[in-house]
Amino acid sequence: MKYTLIFSHFFQLFSFAFTHFGLVLCSSSLLHRWGLEGTISW
């Protein structure tokens, strides 16, 4: 029972970190793309 609790907690933490990292990566890539387009248009 204790191991399953630890595993579920670790899985929750990992999924949260993975989604957070994915969002940050996606937003940073979008900002980088917008920045490049802005510099090209200017």
C-alpha positions in Angstrom: 0.0 0.0 0.0 2.8 2.4 0.9 4.6 1.7 -2.4 1.5 2.3 -4.5 0.9 5.6 -2.6 4.5 6.7 -3.3 4.2 5.6 -6.9 1.0 7.5 -7.5 2.5 10.6 -5.9 5.6 10.4 -8.0 3.5 9.9 -11.1 1.4 13.0 -10.3 4.5 15.0 -9.8 6.1 13.7 -13.0 3.0 14.4 -15.1 2.7 17.9 -13.6 6.3 18.6 -14.4 6.1 17.2 -17.9 3.0 19.2 -18.7 4.6 22.4 -17.3 7.8 21.8 -19.2 5.8 21.2 -22.4 3.8 24.4 -22.0 7.0 26.4 -21.3 8.7 24.8 -24.3 5.8 25.5 -26.6 5.3 29.1 -25.4 9.1 29.8 -25.7 9.2 28.4 -29.2 6.2 30.5 -30.2 7.8 33.6 -28.6 11.0 32.9 -30.4 9.1 32.5 -33.7 7.2 35.7 -33.2 10.5 37.5 -32.3 12.1 36.3 -35.5 9.2 37.4 -37.5 9.2 40.8 -35.7 12.9 41.4 -36.4 12.4 40.4 -40.1 9.4 42.7 -40.5 11.2 45.6 -38.9 
